[in-house]
Amino acid sequence: MEGHGRTAAAASVAAVLGDDDLLLEILILLGFPNYLVRAALVSKRWLLHASEPAFLSSFSDRHPPRLLGFCIDYPGRCQLVQLPQTPELAAISRRAASSCADVFARRHHRITHCRNGRLITKFFEDDRFRYSILSPLLEESESVLPPTPLPHNGRDGGHRCISLPEDGGRDGVTLLRLWRDGRKASVEVCVLGADGWGAPTCAETEIPPPYPEPYFEIMSPPIHGKIFMATTVGYTLGLDLATARFFILEHPDGVGGNFKLSCADSDLYLVSARWFQLSVWLHKVTGDDDGSGGWLLVDTFCVQEECIRVVCSRRVCAGGDFLNVAAVGDNAEFVFLNHPASANVISVHLSTRVVELAYDHLRFGYSAFRYTDIFPLMLSWPPIFPGLNGGHDQQE
């Protein structure tokens, strides 16, 4: 009788899990993309359902990407700072922090980019700089990249940016080199594929008057197939990677060099700070209207009173004090701000305007802090499924 009961129960489970509609209802309740990847390991059928684009879109709508913490890059030290989380996310965050600490302890790294739960770091080895991908949410924690190719034009120096592709994977890592000679800007782009670094794509442009000669400050990772090279003189030079076409994106009125760009679903956000006043701008960059559509001011508000609340008030001055934009989340969801006067990192959730203390440098002995590089670490999205991405990666 007991055996019959177990058989009936097994048959009931099989009937439920054999129903594709019921299976999708169960999968969408899992909550986190790493749980979804674990479910995909059950069978090829589960993998196909979990990786189906329409299902992933519904999953993302129901469970938006989560911020686990942020990597902070000091001279001589990198660290993953964990943020307060639910118990499930806290466990994931602890494993990620432990994985990063193990890698950072082996040799000195500098972080250059973070996207989709992965980081690109730079380190010095064999008399040259090398790059690696760290995957603290995956079983394979570090993968050293092939040596970067020498510049095609024989010139080194200039500006350099190496970044993960928009899906966060290994193939498609982009190396961008930028040189300036007066009004002429030259760009060289190399993309990493399964067979190594591809042949460089080279392009150059002349900045026309009345725009001033460019003084480049920030280079973005690829955003909707475009790279943005911000200047300190009121505009950003854009490059469409598919067509090697340049365009100029004027900055909003009153925006200086203290800003960061953020990827939206199909557009572009810009978050700027002027003293304690934050401003959020939106620009459409799809199609052929890259630079002429103009910026729309979405929100602007002052965070000085909240900064006084979250840090010691004697370290927030009424005049001559300011915030530096360190990092912005996708869809301008949040911003991390350096506050040099107090040696604090402050986070602001932009839609709710909630201001919180994210990190106190003085507490951890970094009294020389002024500007610190911040790299937000998100749960991987889209998920990296085994069998669909080379079969080597498995999320924990």
Residue pairs with C-beta under 8 A, 6 or more apart in sequence:
16 22
16 23
17 23
17 26
20 49
23 46
23 49
24 49
24 55
27 36
27 39
27 46
27 49
27 50
27 55
27 59
28 55
28 58
28 59
28 62
30 36
30 39
31 63
31 88
32 63
32 66
32 88
32 89
32 92
32 379
33 59
33 63
33 379
33 380
33 381
33 382
33 383
33 395
34 92
34 137
34 379
34 380
34 383
34 395
34 396
36 50
36 59
36 383
37 50
37 383
37 384
37 385
37 386
37 394
37 395
38 395
39 46
39 50
40 46
40 47
40 50
40 51
40 383
40 385
40 386
41 47
41 386
41 394
44 387
47 385
47 386
47 387
47 388
49 55
50 56
50 383
50 385
51 383
51 385
51 388
56 382
56 383
60 381
60 382
65 330
65 378
65 379
65 381
66 89
66 378
66 379
67 83
67 329
67 333
67 334
67 376
67 377
67 378
68 82
68 83
68 85
68 89
68 92
68 93
68 96
68 377
68 378
68 379
69 80
69 81
69 82
69 83
69 93
69 96
69 97
69 376
69 377
70 80
70 81
70 83
70 327
70 336
70 358
70 374
70 375
70 376
70 377
71 78
71 79
71 80
71 81
71 100
71 111
71 114
71 119
71 374
71 375
71 377
72 78
72 79
72 80
72 81
72 345
72 359
72 372
72 373
72 374
72 375
73 110
73 111
73 372
73 373
73 374
73 375
74 366
74 372
76 108
77 104
78 100
78 104
78 109
78 110
78 111
78 121
79 100
79 101
79 104
80 96
80 97
80 100
80 101
80 136
80 377
81 358
81 359
82 90
82 93
82 94
82 97
83 93
83 347
83 358
84 90
85 92
85 93
89 379
92 137
92 379
92 396
95 136
95 137
95 396
96 136
96 137
96 377
97 136
99 134
99 136
99 141
100 119
100 134
100 136
102 141
103 109
103 121
103 134
103 141
103 142
107 123
107 125
108 123
108 124
109 121
109 122
109 123
109 132
110 121
110 122
110 123
111 119
111 120
111 121
111 122
111 373
111 375
112 120
112 121
112 122
112 131
112 161
112 162
112 163
113 119
113 120
113 161
113 162
113 163
113 164
113 221
113 375
114 120
114 164
114 375
114 376
114 377
115 163
115 164
115 165
115 166
115 168
115 221
116 164
116 167
116 168
116 169
116 378
116 380
116 381
116 382
116 384
117 135
117 136
117 137
117 138
117 168
117 377
117 378
117 379
117 380
117 381
118 133
118 134
118 135
118 137
118 138
118 164
118 168
118 380
119 133
119 134
119 136
119 375
119 377
120 131
120 132
120 133
120 134
120 145
120 162
120 163
120 164
120 173
121 131
121 132
121 134
122 129
122 130
122 131
122 162
123 129
123 130
123 131
123 132
124 130
128 147
129 148
130 144
130 145
130 147
131 144
131 145
131 148
131 162
132 142
132 143
132 144
132 145
133 142
133 143
133 145
133 164
133 170
133 173
134 141
134 142
135 141
135 142
135 143
135 393
136 377
137 379
137 380
137 395
137 396
138 384
138 393
138 394
138 395
138 396
139 393
139 394
139 395
139 396
140 392
140 393
143 170
145 173
145 192
146 192
146 196
146 197
148 162
148 175
148 190
148 197
149 175
149 190
149 197
149 200
150 156
151 177
151 188
152 188
152 200
152 202
153 179
153 186
153 188
153 202
155 179
157 179
158 177
158 178
158 179
158 180
159 177
159 178
159 179
159 216
159 219
159 229
160 175
160 176
160 177
160 178
161 174
161 175
161 176
161 178
161 219
161 220
161 221
161 227
162 173
162 174
162 175
162 176
163 173
163 174
163 176
163 221
163 222
164 172
164 173
164 221
165 171
165 172
165 173
165 174
165 222
166 172
166 221
166 222
166 223
166 224
166 263
167 382
168 380
168 384
169 384
169 389
170 192
170 390
171 192
171 193
171 194
172 191
172 192
172 193
173 191
173 192
174 189
174 190
174 191
174 192
174 221
174 222
174 227
174 241
175 189
175 190
175 191
175 192
175 197
176 187
176 188
176 189
176 219
176 227
177 187
177 188
177 189
178 185
178 186
178 187
178 216
178 219
178 229
179 185
179 186
179 187
180 186
180 213
180 214
180 215
180 216
182 213
183 206
183 207
183 208
183 213
183 214
184 204
184 205
184 206
184 207
185 204
185 205
185 207
185 214
185 216
185 229
185 237
185 246
186 202
186 203
186 204
187 202
187 203
187 204
187 229
187 239
188 200
188 201
188 202
189 200
189 201
189 202
189 203
189 227
189 239
189 241
190 197
190 198
190 199
190 200
190 201
191 197
191 198
192 198
201 241
201 244
203 239
203 244
203 246
205 237
205 246
207 213
207 214
207 237
207 248
211 233
211 234
211 235
211 248
212 233
212 234
213 233
214 229
214 231
214 233
214 235
214 237
215 231
215 232
215 233
216 229
216 230
216 231
216 237
217 230
217 231
217 232
217 257
218 228
218 229
218 230
218 260
218 261
219 227
219 228
219 229
219 230
220 227
220 228
220 229
220 230
220 261
221 227
222 241
223 261
223 263
223 268
223 285
224 263
224 266
224 268
224 285
224 286
225 240
225 241
225 242
226 238
226 239
226 240
226 241
226 285
226 290
227 238
227 239
227 241
228 236
228 237
228 238
228 239
228 249
228 261
228 268
229 236
229 237
229 238
229 239
230 236
230 257
230 259
230 261
231 237
232 256
232 257
234 250
234 251
235 248
235 249
235 250
235 251
236 248
236 249
236 251
236 261
237 246
237 247
237 248
237 249
238 246
238 247
238 248
238 249
238 285
238 290
238 291
239 245
239 246
240 246
240 247
240 290
247 290
247 291
248 291
249 283
249 285
249 290
249 291
250 291
251 259
251 270
251 295
252 270
252 272
252 279
252 281
252 295
252 297
254 274
254 279
255 270
255 272
255 279
255 281
256 272
256 274
258 272
258 273
258 274
258 322
258 324
258 325
259 270
259 271
259 272
259 273
259 325
260 270
260 271
260 325
260 326
260 327
260 328
260 335
261 268
261 269
261 270
261 328
262 268
262 269
262 270
262 271
262 328
262 329
262 330
262 331
262 332
263 269
263 330
263 331
264 282
264 330
264 331
264 332
265 331
266 284
266 286
267 282
267 283
267 284
267 285
267 286
268 282
268 283
268 284
268 285
269 280
269 281
269 282
269 283
269 298
269 328
269 331
269 332
270 280
270 281
270 282
270 283
270 295
271 278
271 279
271 280
271 281
271 325
271 328
271 332
271 335
271 350
272 278
272 279
272 281
272 325
273 279
273 322
273 323
273 324
273 325
273 337
274 322
275 304
275 321
275 322
275 323
276 302
276 303
276 304
276 307
276 321
276 322
276 323
277 300
277 301
277 302
277 303
278 299
278 300
278 301
278 302
278 303
278 323
278 335
278 348
278 350
279 297
279 299
279 300
280 297
280 298
280 299
280 300
280 332
280 350
281 295
281 296
281 297
281 298
282 295
282 296
282 298
283 293
283 294
283 295
283 296
284 293
298 332
299 350
301 353
303 323
303 346
303 348
303 353
303 355
304 316
306 353
306 355
307 316
307 323
307 339
307 346
307 355
308 316
309 355
310 344
310 346
310 355
310 356
310 357
311 339
311 342
311 344
311 346
311 357
311 360
312 342
315 341
315 342
315 344
316 339
316 341
316 342
317 341
321 339
321 341
322 340
323 337
323 338
323 339
323 346
324 337
324 338
324 339
324 340
324 371
325 335
325 337
326 336
326 337
326 338
326 345
326 371
326 372
326 373
326 374
327 335
327 336
327 374
327 375
327 376
328 334
328 335
328 336
329 335
329 376
329 378
330 378
332 350
333 349
333 350
333 351
334 347
334 348
334 349
334 350
334 376
335 347
335 348
335 350
336 345
336 346
336 347
336 358
336 374
336 376
337 345
337 346
337 347
337 348
338 344
338 345
338 346
338 370
338 371
338 372
338 374
339 345
339 346
340 369
340 370
340 371
342 360
342 362
343 360
343 361
343 362
343 366
343 367
343 369
344 357
344 358
344 359
344 360
344 361
345 357
345 358
345 359
345 360
345 361
345 372
345 374
346 355
346 356
346 357
346 358
347 355
347 356
347 357
347 358
348 354
348 355
348 356
361 367
361 369
361 372
362 369
380 395
383 395
384 393
384 395
386 392
386 393
386 394
